[in-house]
Amino acid sequence: MGINGRDERIPGAGREGAKSRFLGVLGAAALVAVVAGSAGSLGLLLRAGRRTPRVLLLLFVLWVLSPFTALAWANLASKRWSGVTRATLYGVMLVLTVGSLAIYGVVVLGPPRAKPAVVFLLVPLAAWLVTTIAVSIAALASRRLSRRGA
């Protein structure tokens, strides 16, 4: 209530605060998921690569962790991005983490496979592609929406 007895709240201010809180919670969950996903993926890779030469295993480690590292970096860089783009990034972070762990888990813990290395090559590649495409589309859509609103 204001001095004149009227409700002087700013219209839409509650919605913006709720969106900001939602993005904050979603971002925190996505960051926790990426850290857990990278640790889980590393563990599953090391289990699958017990007999792999060390140099090759190191290259696999770098490749498997690269999408998670990029997502964590993007999370830091996203503070100045639009809400739509950040929400897309956070969704991609959650989906790719769960998807990667599920695929790696099936390969490592499921029935023996002849060449599990292919999966550890293709999943990070797919993660890079999905991240690049989804975040780029969200950024373009957000830019168009902001131009229409201006």
C-alpha positions, -999 to 999 in steps of 0.1 A, spaced: 0 0 0 12 35 -8 8 67 10 -26 74 -7 -40 40 3 -36 26 -32 -18 -5 -42 13 9 -59 31 -23 -69 47 -23 -103 27 -44 -128 46 -75 -138 73 -71 -112 62 -102 -94 65 -122 -126 100 -110 -133 111 -119 -98 96 -153 -101 113 -158 -135 146 -147 -121 143 -171 -91 133 -200 -114 163 -193 -137 185 -192 -106 173 -226 -93 174 -241 -128 209 -228 -133 221 -241 -99 206 -276 -107 221 -276 -141 256 -268 -127 253 -295 -101 242 -319 -128 271 -310 -151 297 -315 -123 281 -348 -113 278 -359 -150 314 -352 -157 325 -372 -126 302 -400 -135 312 -400 -171 349 -400 -161 343 -429 -138 325 -450 -164 352 -442 -190 379 -453 -167 361 -485 -159 356 -492 -196 392 -483 -205 410 -505 -179 431 -521 -206 435 -490 -228 470 -476 -233 475 -445 -210 481 -420 -237 449 -431 -256 430 -431 -223 441 -395 -216 428 -384 -250 395 -401 -243 393 -384 -209 398 -350 -225 373 -357 -252 346 -371 -229 350 -342 -205 351 -315 -232 313 -310 -235 309 -308 -197 337 -282 -196 321 -262 -224 288 -263 -206 303 -251 -173 321 -223 -192 289 -214 -210 271 -212 -177 297 -187 -165 294 -167 -197 256 -168 -197 251 -142 -169 246 -115 -196 225 -136 -219 187 -133 -223 165 -154 -201 154 -176 -230 189 -184 -240 200 -191 -204 169 -213 -199 178 -232 -231 214 -236 -219 203 -249 -185 179 -274 -202 206 -286 -225 229 -290 -195 204 -312 -177 194 -333 -207 229 -339 -219 241 -349 -185 213 -374 -179 216 -387 -215 253 -391 -214 253 -409 -181 225 -432 -193 243 -441 -225 277 -446 -208 260 -466 -181 243 -490 -205 276 -495 -224 298 -500 -194 274 -518 -170 253 -537 -195 261 -568 -215 297 -568 -229 302 -550 -262 329 -555 -287 339 -519 -291 326 -495 -265 351 -469 -276 328 -458 -304 302 -447 -279 328 -426 -260 337 -409 -293 301 -403 -306 284 -391 -274 306 -361 -269 303 -352 -306 265 -354 -303 267 -333 -271 287 -306 -289 263 -306 -318 231 -304 -296 246 -277 -275 257 -255 -304 224 -259 -323 201 -254 -293 218 -224 -278 223 -208 -312 186 -212 -321 176 -198 -287 199 -168 -290 186 -160 -325 150 -164 -313 156 -142 -283 173 -115 -305 142 -115 -328 118 -113 -298 138 -84 -283 137 -65 -317 100 -69 -319 95 -56 -284 117 -26 -290 
